[in-house]
Amino acid sequence: MAMDLNEIEKLIKESMPDAKIEIQDLAGDGNHYSATVTSSTFAGKSKIEQHKMVYNSLKGKMGNELHALAIKTKE
Amino acid sequence: MNQQINDLISKEIENNEVCLFMKGTPDAPQCGFSMAVSNMLKILEVNFKGVNVLEDEKLRQGIKEFSDWPTIPQLYIKKEFVGGCDILKEMYENGELTKLLEGKNINFKKKN
């Protein structure tokens, strides 16, 4: 039940190619991450929609393999 | 999602203007993210109902489908899904949360 930092980045990149992504492994356990995602595709969308886009890019891993990913989105 | 869980969630959201689906209870949160949102509401002295999803595995999964949101906590204000911990934290820090509460006519403690 852990996920590699690079895999998270790869998945987000795949669905949002222009995204700038900064990920931190908060606890060093491969289970608690924080990601700041900057992408032009967020423009005009609500925070909820923006976060959903990031969740969707993780293809159902959020809440399963990936226990905790704090998300911050920026346009 | 089964109809019973769907009805249960709808009922909680309809009967409680501010409804927080969380792990644990407001007095004894079982997860740091649930605690964070619960504490924000407490600091603002917002009257809210905490629904403990750990009491029922079907509810825990059901709320994720209901909101189309993969994580818990989840906050509803007047039947509108506001967000999870990250969004609430941001809104709390930049003042959007109090604006939203004001806009929805929810009582809270204003800073002096």
N, CA and C atoms of all chains as a GROMACS GRO file, in nm:
protein
  561
    1MET      N    1   0.082  -0.120   0.000
    1MET     CA    2   0.000   0.000   0.000
    1MET      C    3   0.086   0.126   0.000
    2ALA      N    4   0.179   0.129  -0.092
    2ALA     CA    5   0.258   0.251  -0.104
    2ALA      C    6   0.278   0.279  -0.252
    3MET      N    7   0.317   0.400  -0.280
    3MET     CA    8   0.333   0.437  -0.420
    3MET      C    9   0.457   0.523  -0.436
    4ASP      N   10   0.525   0.501  -0.546
    4ASP     CA   11   0.647   0.574  -0.571
    4ASP      C   12   0.620   0.716  -0.620
    5LEU      N   13   0.702   0.807  -0.573
    5LEU     CA   14   0.688   0.948  -0.609
    5LEU      C   15   0.689   0.970  -0.760
    6ASN      N   16   0.779   0.900  -0.828
    6ASN     CA   17   0.791   0.917  -0.973
    6ASN      C   18   0.667   0.867  -1.048
    7GLU      N   19   0.604   0.765  -0.991
    7GLU     CA   20   0.484   0.712  -1.054
    7GLU      C   21   0.370   0.814  -1.045
    8ILE      N   22   0.360   0.880  -0.933
    8ILE     CA   23   0.257   0.984  -0.917
    8ILE      C   24   0.280   1.093  -1.021
    9GLU      N   25   0.404   1.136  -1.030
    9GLU     CA   26   0.437   1.243  -1.124
    9GLU      C   27   0.406   1.200  -1.268
   10LYS      N   28   0.441   1.077  -1.300
   10LYS     CA   29   0.420   1.026  -1.435
   10LYS      C   30   0.271   1.025  -1.470
   11LEU      N   31   0.190   0.977  -1.378
   11LEU     CA   32   0.046   0.969  -1.405
   11LEU      C   33  -0.015   1.108  -1.426
   12ILE      N   34   0.026   1.203  -1.343
   12ILE     CA   35  -0.028   1.339  -1.359
   12ILE      C   36   0.017   1.397  -1.492
   13LYS      N   37   0.143   1.377  -1.524
   13LYS     CA   38   0.199   1.427  -1.651
   13LYS      C   39   0.126   1.370  -1.773
   14GLU      N   40   0.090   1.243  -1.762
   14GLU     CA   41   0.022   1.178  -1.874
   14GLU      C   42  -0.110   1.246  -1.906
   15SER      N   43  -0.184   1.285  -1.803
   15SER     CA   44  -0.314   1.345  -1.834
   15SER      C   45  -0.306   1.497  -1.844
   16MET      N   46  -0.200   1.556  -1.788
   16MET     CA   47  -0.182   1.701  -1.802
   16MET      C   48  -0.038   1.730  -1.844
   17PRO      N   49  -0.013   1.717  -1.974
   17PRO     CA   50   0.126   1.726  -2.021
   17PRO      C   51   0.195   1.859  -1.987
   18ASP      N   52   0.119   1.967  -1.975
   18ASP     CA   53   0.186   2.095  -1.949
   18ASP      C   54   0.210   2.119  -1.799
   19ALA      N   55   0.170   2.025  -1.717
   19ALA     CA   56   0.173   2.048  -1.572
   19ALA      C   57   0.315   2.056  -1.517
   20LYS      N   58   0.329   2.151  -1.423
   20LYS     CA   59   0.452   2.155  -1.344
   20LYS      C   60   0.415   2.092  -1.211
   21ILE      N   61   0.495   1.997  -1.169
   21ILE     CA   62   0.457   1.920  -1.051
   21ILE      C   63   0.570   1.920  -0.948
   22GLU      N   64   0.535   1.956  -0.827
   22GLU     CA   65   0.632   1.943  -0.718
   22GLU      C   66   0.573   1.848  -0.617
   23ILE      N   67   0.645   1.739  -0.591
   23ILE     CA   68   0.593   1.641  -0.496
   23ILE      C   69   0.691   1.624  -0.380
   24GLN      N   70   0.632   1.615  -0.262
   24GLN     CA   71   0.714   1.588  -0.145
   24GLN      C   72   0.662   1.464  -0.075
   25ASP      N   73   0.753   1.380  -0.033
   25ASP     CA   74   0.715   1.265   0.049
   25ASP      C   75   0.720   1.315   0.193
   26LEU      N   76   0.603   1.342   0.248
   26LEU     CA   77   0.597   1.413   0.376
   26LEU      C   78   0.653   1.334   0.493
   27ALA      N   79   0.626   1.205   0.493
   27ALA     CA   80   0.667   1.126   0.609
   27ALA      C   81   0.782   1.031   0.577
   28GLY      N   82   0.822   1.029   0.448
   28GLY     CA   83   0.930   0.939   0.409
   28GLY      C   84   0.887   0.794   0.406
   29ASP      N   85   0.754   0.770   0.400
   29ASP     CA   86   0.705   0.633   0.403
   29ASP      C   87   0.640   0.588   0.273
   30GLY      N   88   0.649   0.674   0.169
   30GLY     CA   89   0.587   0.639   0.042
   30GLY      C   90   0.435   0.636   0.048
   31ASN      N   91   0.380   0.700   0.146
   31ASN     CA   92   0.235   0.693   0.167
   31ASN      C   93   0.169   0.827   0.193
   32HIS      N   94   0.247   0.924   0.233
   32HIS     CA   95   0.192   1.058   0.262
   32HIS      C   96   0.266   1.161   0.179
   33TYR      N   97   0.200   1.205   0.072
   33TYR     CA   98   0.264   1.299  -0.018
   33TYR      C   99   0.192   1.433  -0.021
   34SER      N  100   0.265   1.531  -0.068
   34SER     CA  101   0.203   1.660  -0.095
   34SER      C  102   0.246   1.699  -0.235
   35ALA      N  103   0.150   1.740  -0.317
   35ALA     CA  104   0.181   1.777  -0.455
   35ALA      C  105   0.126   1.914  -0.489
   36THR      N  106   0.210   1.994  -0.550
   36THR     CA  107   0.163   2.121  -0.604
   36THR      C  108   0.165   2.108  -0.755
   37VAL      N  109   0.049   2.124  -0.815
   37VAL     CA  110   0.036   2.105  -0.959
   37VAL      C  111  -0.002   2.237  -1.024
   38THR      N  112   0.078   2.280  -1.119
   38THR     CA  113   0.049   2.403  -1.192
   38THR      C  114   0.022   2.368  -1.337
   39SER      N  115  -0.097   2.406  -1.386
   39SER     CA  116  -0.131   2.373  -1.523
   39SER      C  117  -0.228   2.474  -1.581
   40SER      N  118  -0.212   2.503  -1.710
   40SER     CA  119  -0.303   2.598  -1.775
   40SER      C  120  -0.442   2.536  -1.791
   41THR      N  121  -0.450   2.402  -1.784
   41THR     CA  122  -0.581   2.338  -1.802
   41THR      C  123  -0.675   2.363  -1.684
   42PHE      N  124  -0.622   2.420  -1.575
   42PHE     CA  125  -0.708   2.450  -1.460
   42PHE      C  126  -0.788   2.579  -1.480
   43ALA      N  127  -0.748   2.657  -1.580
   43ALA     CA  128  -0.809   2.789  -1.599
   43ALA      C  129  -0.961   2.780  -1.608
   44GLY      N  130  -1.027   2.867  -1.534
   44GLY     CA  131  -1.172   2.876  -1.540
   44GLY      C  132  -1.245   2.764  -1.466
   45LYS      N  133  -1.170   2.678  -1.396
   45LYS     CA  134  -1.237   2.569  -1.325
   45LYS      C  135  -1.237   2.594  -1.175
   46SER      N  136  -1.337   2.540  -1.108
   46SER     CA  137  -1.344   2.556  -0.963
   46SER      C  138  -1.237   2.468  -0.898
   47LYS      N  139  -1.208   2.498  -0.772
   47LYS     CA  140  -1.108   2.418  -0.697
   47LYS      C  141  -1.148   2.271  -0.696
   48ILE      N  142  -1.276   2.246  -0.678
   48ILE     CA  143  -1.322   2.107  -0.674
   48ILE      C  144  -1.292   2.038  -0.806
   49GLU      N  145  -1.322   2.106  -0.917
   49GLU     CA  146  -1.295   2.048  -1.048
   49GLU      C  147  -1.145   2.027  -1.069
   50GLN      N  148  -1.067   2.124  -1.026
   50GLN     CA  149  -0.921   2.114  -1.041
   50GLN      C  150  -0.866   1.993  -0.965
   51HIS      N  151  -0.911   1.978  -0.841
   51HIS     CA  152  -0.862   1.865  -0.762
   51HIS      C  153  -0.911   1.733  -0.821
   52LYS      N  154  -1.033   1.734  -0.875
   52LYS     CA  155  -1.085   1.612  -0.938
   52LYS      C  156  -1.000   1.572  -1.058
   53MET      N  157  -0.953   1.672  -1.132
   53MET     CA  158  -0.867   1.644  -1.248
   53MET      C  159  -0.740   1.571  -1.203
   54VAL      N  160  -0.685   1.617  -1.091
   54VAL     CA  161  -0.563   1.552  -1.040
   54VAL      C  162  -0.598   1.410  -0.992
   55TYR      N  163  -0.707   1.398  -0.918
   55TYR     CA  164  -0.749   1.265  -0.870
   55TYR      C  165  -0.770   1.171  -0.988
   56ASN      N  166  -0.839   1.222  -1.091
   56ASN     CA  167  -0.867   1.138  -1.208
   56ASN      C  168  -0.740   1.091  -1.277
   57SER      N  169  -0.640   1.178  -1.280
   57SER     CA  170  -0.516   1.140  -1.346
   57SER      C  171  -0.449   1.024  -1.273
   58LEU      N  172  -0.481   1.008  -1.145
   58LEU     CA  173  -0.421   0.900  -1.066
   58LEU      C  174  -0.498   0.769  -1.081
   59LYS      N  175  -0.599   0.772  -1.165
   59LYS     CA  176  -0.672   0.651  -1.205
   59LYS      C  177  -0.714   0.561  -1.088
   60GLY      N  178  -0.783   0.619  -0.994
   60GLY     CA  179  -0.839   0.538  -0.886
   60GLY      C  180  -0.741   0.496  -0.779
   61LYS      N  181  -0.616   0.539  -0.794
   61LYS     CA  182  -0.518   0.500  -0.692
   61LYS      C  183  -0.535   0.581  -0.564
   62MET      N  184  -0.588   0.703  -0.581
   62MET     CA  185  -0.609   0.788  -0.465
   62MET      C  186  -0.710   0.722  -0.371
   63GLY      N  187  -0.676   0.717  -0.246
   63GLY     CA  188  -0.766   0.655  -0.149
   63GLY      C  189  -0.748   0.504  -0.142
   64ASN      N  190  -0.666   0.450  -0.234
   64ASN     CA  191  -0.638   0.306  -0.230
   64ASN      C  192  -0.488   0.283  -0.207
   65GLU      N  193  -0.412   0.260  -0.318
   65GLU     CA  194  -0.268   0.244  -0.300
   65GLU      C  195  -0.208   0.368  -0.235
   66LEU      N  196  -0.267   0.480  -0.272
   66LEU     CA  197  -0.214   0.606  -0.225
   66LEU      C  198  -0.302   0.656  -0.110
   67HIS      N  199  -0.249   0.651   0.008
   67HIS     CA  200  -0.331   0.685   0.124
   67HIS      C  201  -0.354   0.835   0.134
   68ALA      N  202  -0.247   0.912   0.124
   68ALA     CA  203  -0.263   1.055   0.146
   68ALA      C  204  -0.182   1.137   0.048
   69LEU      N  205  -0.252   1.219  -0.027
   69LEU     CA  206  -0.185   1.312  -0.116
   69LEU      C  207  -0.252   1.448  -0.100
   70ALA      N  208  -0.180   1.537  -0.034
   70ALA     CA  209  -0.234   1.673  -0.019
   70ALA      C  210  -0.212   1.742  -0.152
   71ILE      N  211  -0.316   1.804  -0.206
   71ILE     CA  212  -0.306   1.866  -0.337
   71ILE      C  213  -0.322   2.016  -0.328
   72LYS      N  214  -0.237   2.085  -0.400
   72LYS     CA  215  -0.251   2.228  -0.419
   72LYS      C  216  -0.248   2.251  -0.569
   73THR      N  217  -0.347   2.320  -0.622
   73THR     CA  218  -0.349   2.344  -0.766
   73THR      C  219  -0.331   2.492  -0.795
   74LYS      N  220  -0.259   2.520  -0.902
   74LYS     CA  221  -0.239   2.658  -0.945
   74LYS      C  222  -0.257   2.666  -1.095
   75GLU      N  223  -0.312   2.776  -1.139
   75GLU     CA  224  -0.328   2.795  -1.285
   75GLU      C  225  -0.197   2.842  -1.344
   76MET      N  226  -2.387   0.201  -0.601
   76MET     CA  227  -2.405   0.226  -0.458
   76MET      C  228  -2.547   0.183  -0.418
   77ASN      N  229  -2.561   0.123  -0.303
   77ASN     CA  230  -2.696   0.078  -0.270
   77ASN      C  231  -2.784   0.195  -0.224
   78GLN      N  232  -2.913   0.178  -0.254
   78GLN     CA  233  -3.010   0.285  -0.235
   78GLN      C  234  -3.017   0.330  -0.089
   79GLN      N  235  -3.004   0.234  -0.001
   79GLN     CA  236  -3.014   0.264   0.142
   79GLN      C  237  -2.906   0.363   0.185
   80ILE      N  238  -2.783   0.340   0.140
   80ILE     CA  239  -2.673   0.428   0.175
   80ILE      C  240  -2.693   0.565   0.110
   81ASN      N  241  -2.736   0.562  -0.014
   81ASN     CA  242  -2.764   0.686  -0.086
   81ASN      C  243  -2.868   0.770  -0.010
   82ASP      N  244  -2.973   0.705   0.037
   82ASP     CA  245  -3.077   0.776   0.112
   82ASP      C  246  -3.024   0.828   0.244
   83LEU      N  247  -2.942   0.748   0.309
   83LEU     CA  248  -2.884   0.788   0.437
   83LEU      C  249  -2.799   0.915   0.421
   84ILE      N  250  -2.717   0.916   0.317
   84ILE     CA  251  -2.631   1.031   0.293
   84ILE      C  252  -2.717   1.154   0.260
   85SER      N  253  -2.814   1.136   0.171
   85SER     CA  254  -2.902   1.248   0.134
   85SER      C  255  -2.972   1.304   0.256
   86LYS      N  256  -3.015   1.216   0.344
   86LYS     CA  257  -3.087   1.260   0.464
   86LYS      C  258  -2.996   1.343   0.555
   87GLU      N  259  -2.874   1.296   0.575
   87GLU     CA  260  -2.779   1.370   0.659
   87GLU      C  261  -2.754   1.509   0.603
   88ILE      N  262  -2.738   1.516   0.471
   88ILE     CA  263  -2.707   1.644   0.407
   88ILE      C  264  -2.827   1.738   0.412
   89GLU      N  265  -2.946   1.681   0.400
   89GLU     CA  266  -3.066   1.764   0.406
   89GLU      C  267  -3.097   1.812   0.546
   90ASN      N  268  -3.070   1.726   0.645
   90ASN     CA  269  -3.107   1.761   0.782
   90ASN      C  270  -3.003   1.845   0.855
   91ASN      N  271  -2.883   1.853   0.799
   91ASN     CA  272  -2.778   1.928   0.867
   91ASN      C  273  -2.716   2.030   0.771
   92GLU      N  274  -2.736   2.157   0.806
   92GLU     CA  275  -2.687   2.263   0.715
   92GLU      C  276  -2.537   2.250   0.690
   93VAL      N  277  -2.465   2.218   0.798
   93VAL     CA  278  -2.321   2.196   0.782
   93VAL      C  279  -2.294   2.052   0.824
   94CYS      N  280  -2.253   1.971   0.729
   94CYS     CA  281  -2.241   1.828   0.753
   94CYS      C  282  -2.101   1.782   0.710
   95LEU      N  283  -2.027   1.726   0.805
   95LEU     CA  284  -1.891   1.682   0.775
   95LEU      C  285  -1.882   1.530   0.784
   96PHE      N  286  -1.854   1.467   0.670
   96PHE     CA  287  -1.830   1.324   0.669
   96PHE      C  288  -1.683   1.305   0.704
   97MET      N  289  -1.659   1.235   0.812
   97MET     CA  290  -1.522   1.229   0.865
   97MET      C  291  -1.489   1.093   0.924
   98LYS      N  292  -1.359   1.073   0.949
   98LYS     CA  293  -1.317   0.953   1.019
   98LYS      C  294  -1.311   0.986   1.167
   99GLY      N  295  -1.395   0.921   1.245
   99GLY     CA  296  -1.405   0.952   1.386
   99GLY      C  297  -1.513   1.056   1.409
  100THR      N  298  -1.511   1.115   1.527
  100THR     CA  299  -1.611   1.215   1.562
  100THR      C  300  -1.541   1.349   1.587
  101PRO      N  301  -1.617   1.460   1.588
  101PRO     CA  302  -1.552   1.588   1.614
  101PRO      C  303  -1.473   1.588   1.746
  102ASP      N  304  -1.522   1.515   1.845
  102ASP     CA  305  -1.450   1.510   1.974
  102ASP      C  306  -1.335   1.411   1.973
  103ALA      N  307  -1.344   1.312   1.887
  103ALA     CA  308  -1.236   1.213   1.880
  103ALA      C  309  -1.209   1.174   1.734
  104PRO      N  310  -1.148   1.267   1.659
  104PRO     CA  311  -1.118   1.237   1.519
  104PRO      C  312  -1.016   1.125   1.510
  105GLN      N  313  -1.030   1.040   1.407
  105GLN     CA  314  -0.940   0.926   1.392
  105GLN      C  315  -0.839   0.946   1.280
  106CYS      N  316  -0.831   1.066   1.226
  106CYS     CA  317  -0.740   1.091   1.115
  106CYS      C  318  -0.706   1.240   1.118
  107GLY      N  319  -0.583   1.272   1.087
  107GLY     CA  320  -0.536   1.410   1.094
  107GLY      C  321  -0.612   1.505   1.002
  108PHE      N  322  -0.651   1.453   0.885
  108PHE     CA  323  -0.721   1.540   0.789
  108PHE      C  324  -0.862   1.571   0.836
  109SER      N  325  -0.927   1.469   0.893
  109SER     CA  326  -1.060   1.492   0.949
  109SER      C  327  -1.052   1.587   1.067
  110MET      N  328  -0.948   1.570   1.147
  110MET     CA  329  -0.930   1.657   1.263
  110MET      C  330  -0.910   1.802   1.219
  111ALA      N  331  -0.832   1.821   1.113
  111ALA     CA  332  -0.802   1.957   1.067
  111ALA      C  333  -0.930   2.031   1.028
  112VAL      N  334  -1.016   1.965   0.951
  112VAL     CA  335  -1.140   2.032   0.907
  112VAL      C  336  -1.234   2.053   1.026
  113SER      N  337  -1.245   1.952   1.108
  113SER     CA  338  -1.329   1.963   1.227
  113SER      C  339  -1.282   2.080   1.315
  114ASN      N  340  -1.151   2.094   1.330
  114ASN     CA  341  -1.098   2.203   1.413
  114ASN      C  342  -1.127   2.341   1.353
  115MET      N  343  -1.118   2.351   1.220
  115MET     CA  344  -1.148   2.481   1.156
  115MET      C  345  -1.291   2.523   1.190
  116LEU      N  346  -1.382   2.427   1.178
  116LEU     CA  347  -1.523   2.458   1.205
  116LEU      C  348  -1.542   2.493   1.352
  117LYS      N  349  -1.469   2.424   1.438
  117LYS     CA  350  -1.479   2.454   1.582
  117LYS      C  351  -1.427   2.593   1.613
  118ILE      N  352  -1.313   2.628   1.553
  118ILE     CA  353  -1.254   2.760   1.577
  118ILE      C  354  -1.352   2.869   1.533
  119LEU      N  355  -1.420   2.845   1.422
  119LEU     CA  356  -1.517   2.942   1.371
  119LEU      C  357  -1.651   2.931   1.443
  120GLU      N  358  -1.657   2.837   1.538
  120GLU     CA  359  -1.780   2.814   1.616
  120GLU      C  360  -1.900   2.788   1.526
  121VAL      N  361  -1.877   2.710   1.423
  121VAL     CA  362  -1.986   2.670   1.334
  121VAL      C  363  -2.052   2.546   1.394
  122ASN      N  364  -2.183   2.550   1.399
  122ASN     CA  365  -2.257   2.434   1.446
  122ASN      C  366  -2.262   2.330   1.333
  123PHE      N  367  -2.202   2.215   1.353
  123PHE     CA  368  -2.201   2.116   1.244
  123PHE      C  369  -2.223   1.974   1.294
  124LYS      N  370  -2.268   1.893   1.201
  124LYS     CA  371  -2.286   1.752   1.233
  124LYS      C  372  -2.168   1.674   1.176
  125GLY      N  373  -2.103   1.596   1.259
  125GLY     CA  374  -1.998   1.508   1.213
  125GLY      C  375  -2.055   1.368   1.190
  126VAL      N  376  -2.039   1.316   1.071
  126VAL     CA  377  -2.086   1.180   1.044
  126VAL      C  378  -1.963   1.089   1.034
  127ASN      N  379  -1.956   0.994   1.124
  127ASN     CA  380  -1.838   0.906   1.132
  127ASN      C  381  -1.848   0.793   1.030
  128VAL      N  382  -1.769   0.801   0.924
  128VAL     CA  383  -1.777   0.699   0.819
  128VAL      C  384  -1.713   0.566   0.861
  129LEU      N  385  -1.637   0.570   0.970
  129LEU     CA  386  -1.572   0.446   1.014
  129LEU      C  387  -1.672   0.350   1.080
  130GLU      N  388  -1.791   0.404   1.111
  130GLU     CA  389  -1.891   0.317   1.173
  130GLU      C  390  -1.955   0.223   1.072
  131ASP      N  391  -1.939   0.252   0.944
  131ASP     CA  392  -2.006   0.171   0.843
  131ASP      C  393  -1.923   0.170   0.714
  132GLU      N  394  -1.869   0.055   0.682
  132GLU     CA  395  -1.783   0.043   0.564
  132GLU      C  396  -1.859   0.083   0.436
  133LYS      N  397  -1.988   0.053   0.431
  133LYS     CA  398  -2.067   0.087   0.313
  133LYS      C  399  -2.082   0.239   0.299
  134LEU      N  400  -2.093   0.304   0.412
  134LEU     CA  401  -2.102   0.450   0.411
  134LEU      C  402  -1.968   0.511   0.368
  135ARG      N  403  -1.861   0.451   0.419
  135ARG     CA  404  -1.727   0.500   0.386
  135ARG      C  405  -1.702   0.496   0.236
  136GLN      N  406  -1.745   0.389   0.170
  136GLN     CA  407  -1.731   0.380   0.024
  136GLN      C  408  -1.839   0.462  -0.046
  137GLY      N  409  -1.959   0.458   0.012
  137GLY     CA  410  -2.073   0.525  -0.050
  137GLY      C  411  -2.055   0.675  -0.066
  138ILE      N  412  -1.997   0.738   0.036
  138ILE     CA  413  -1.982   0.885   0.029
  138ILE      C  414  -1.884   0.924  -0.082
  139LYS      N  415  -1.787   0.835  -0.109
  139LYS     CA  416  -1.690   0.864  -0.216
  139LYS      C  417  -1.760   0.864  -0.352
  140GLU      N  418  -1.851   0.770  -0.370
  140GLU     CA  419  -1.927   0.766  -0.496
  140GLU      C  420  -2.027   0.879  -0.503
  141PHE      N  421  -2.093   0.903  -0.392
  141PHE     CA  422  -2.197   1.006  -0.386
  141PHE      C  423  -2.141   1.141  -0.432
  142SER      N  424  -2.022   1.176  -0.381
  142SER     CA  425  -1.962   1.305  -0.412
  142SER      C  426  -1.869   1.298  -0.532
  143ASP      N  427  -1.843   1.177  -0.581
  143ASP     CA  428  -1.740   1.158  -0.682
  143ASP      C  429  -1.608   1.220  -0.634
  144TRP      N  430  -1.570   1.182  -0.514
  144TRP     CA  431  -1.452   1.238  -0.449
  144TRP      C  432  -1.385   1.126  -0.372
  145PRO      N  433  -1.256   1.100  -0.395
  145PRO     CA  434  -1.197   0.976  -0.343
  145PRO      C  435  -1.152   0.978  -0.197
  146THR      N  436  -1.156   1.094  -0.135
  146THR     CA  437  -1.099   1.099   0.000
  146THR      C  438  -1.199   1.151   0.103
  147ILE      N  439  -1.163   1.129   0.227
  147ILE     CA  440  -1.242   1.175   0.342
  147ILE      C  441  -1.146   1.256   0.428
  148PRO      N  442  -1.183   1.368   0.484
  148PRO     CA  443  -1.319   1.421   0.504
  148PRO      C  444  -1.382   1.486   0.381
  149GLN      N  445  -1.513   1.506   0.390
  149GLN     CA  446  -1.589   1.577   0.288
  149GLN      C  447  -1.689   1.668   0.360
  150LEU      N  448  -1.688   1.794   0.318
  150LEU     CA  449  -1.777   1.890   0.384
  150LEU      C  450  -1.890   1.934   0.291
  151TYR      N  451  -2.011   1.928   0.345
  151TYR     CA  452  -2.127   1.980   0.274
  151TYR      C  453  -2.185   2.098   0.351
  152ILE      N  454  -2.211   2.207   0.281
  152ILE     CA  455  -2.280   2.320   0.343
  152ILE      C  456  -2.405   2.348   0.262
  153LYS      N  457  -2.517   2.342   0.330
  153LYS     CA  458  -2.647   2.357   0.265
  153LYS      C  459  -2.654   2.274   0.137
  154LYS      N  460  -2.626   2.149   0.152
  154LYS     CA  461  -2.637   2.048   0.045
  154LYS      C  462  -2.534   2.062  -0.066
  155GLU      N  463  -2.446   2.161  -0.054
  155GLU     CA  464  -2.344   2.177  -0.158
  155GLU      C  465  -2.212   2.119  -0.110
  156PHE      N  466  -2.150   2.039  -0.195
  156PHE     CA  467  -2.019   1.984  -0.162
  156PHE      C  468  -1.914   2.095  -0.172
  157VAL      N  469  -1.846   2.121  -0.061
  157VAL     CA  470  -1.749   2.230  -0.059
  157VAL      C  471  -1.608   2.181  -0.088
  158GLY      N  472  -1.576   2.063  -0.039
  158GLY     CA  473  -1.444   2.009  -0.067
  158GLY      C  474  -1.392   1.921   0.044
  159GLY      N  475  -1.266   1.882   0.029
  159GLY     CA  476  -1.199   1.802   0.129
  159GLY      C  477  -1.100   1.888   0.207
  160CYS      N  478  -1.008   1.822   0.272
  160CYS     CA  479  -0.917   1.891   0.363
  160CYS      C  480  -0.831   1.999   0.295
  161ASP      N  481  -0.775   1.967   0.179
  161ASP     CA  482  -0.686   2.063   0.112
  161ASP      C  483  -0.759   2.191   0.074
  162ILE      N  484  -0.876   2.173   0.013
  162ILE     CA  485  -0.954   2.288  -0.032
  162ILE      C  486  -1.000   2.371   0.088
  163LEU      N  487  -1.046   2.303   0.193
  163LEU     CA  488  -1.092   2.374   0.311
  163LEU      C  489  -0.978   2.452   0.378
  164LYS      N  490  -0.860   2.391   0.382
  164LYS     CA  491  -0.745   2.460   0.441
  164LYS      C  492  -0.716   2.589   0.366
  165GLU      N  493  -0.716   2.578   0.234
  165GLU     CA  494  -0.691   2.696   0.151
  165GLU      C  495  -0.797   2.803   0.174
  166MET      N  496  -0.923   2.758   0.177
  166MET     CA  497  -1.033   2.852   0.195
  166MET      C  498  -1.030   2.917   0.333
  167TYR      N  499  -0.987   2.838   0.431
  167TYR     CA  500  -0.977   2.891   0.568
  167TYR      C  501  -0.870   2.998   0.573
  168GLU      N  502  -0.757   2.970   0.508
  168GLU     CA  503  -0.645   3.063   0.514
  168GLU      C  504  -0.668   3.190   0.432
  169ASN      N  505  -0.736   3.178   0.318
  169ASN     CA  506  -0.753   3.298   0.236
  169ASN      C  507  -0.886   3.371   0.258
  170GLY      N  508  -0.961   3.325   0.358
  170GLY     CA  509  -1.083   3.397   0.393
  170GLY      C  510  -1.206   3.358   0.313
  171GLU      N  511  -1.190   3.266   0.215
  171GLU     CA  512  -1.305   3.228   0.135
  171GLU      C  513  -1.409   3.149   0.214
  172LEU      N  514  -1.361   3.078   0.316
  172LEU     CA  515  -1.455   2.996   0.394
  172LEU      C  516  -1.554   3.085   0.468
  173THR      N  517  -1.505   3.191   0.532
  173THR     CA  518  -1.598   3.278   0.605
  173THR      C  519  -1.691   3.349   0.507
  174LYS      N  520  -1.640   3.381   0.389
  174LYS     CA  521  -1.727   3.443   0.288
  174LYS      C  522  -1.839   3.349   0.247
  175LEU      N  523  -1.801   3.223   0.229
  175LEU     CA  524  -1.900   3.122   0.189
  175LEU      C  525  -2.006   3.105   0.300
  176LEU      N  526  -1.959   3.099   0.426
  176LEU     CA  527  -2.051   3.084   0.538
  176LEU      C  528  -2.147   3.202   0.543
  177GLU      N  529  -2.091   3.320   0.524
  177GLU     CA  530  -2.174   3.441   0.524
  177GLU      C  531  -2.278   3.434   0.413
  178GLY      N  532  -2.229   3.400   0.294
  178GLY     CA  533  -2.317   3.392   0.178
  178GLY      C  534  -2.429   3.290   0.195
  179LYS      N  535  -2.402   3.187   0.273
  179LYS     CA  536  -2.503   3.083   0.292
  179LYS      C  537  -2.580   3.102   0.422
  180ASN      N  538  -2.557   3.216   0.486
  180ASN     CA  539  -2.628   3.247   0.611
  180ASN      C  540  -2.607   3.144   0.721
  181ILE      N  541  -2.485   3.101   0.737
  181ILE     CA  542  -2.450   3.009   0.844
  181ILE      C  543  -2.383   3.090   0.955
  182ASN      N  544  -2.428   3.070   1.079
  182ASN     CA  545  -2.369   3.144   1.190
  182ASN      C  546  -2.227   3.097   1.218
  183PHE      N  547  -2.140   3.193   1.240
  183PHE     CA  548  -2.005   3.159   1.283
  183PHE      C  549  -1.948   3.278   1.359
  184LYS      N  550  -1.838   3.254   1.428
  184LYS     CA  551  -1.779   3.360   1.510
  184LYS      C  552  -1.690   3.448   1.422
  185LYS      N  553  -1.725   3.574   1.415
  185LYS     CA  554  -1.643   3.665   1.336
  185LYS      C  555  -1.529   3.715   1.422
  186LYS      N  556  -1.416   3.735   1.357
  186LYS     CA  557  -1.299   3.787   1.430
  186LYS      C  558  -1.325   3.932   1.469
  187ASN      N  559  -1.282   3.969   1.590
  187ASN     CA  560  -1.303   4.108   1.633
  187ASN      C  561  -1.196   4.200   1.576
   0.00000   0.00000   0.00000
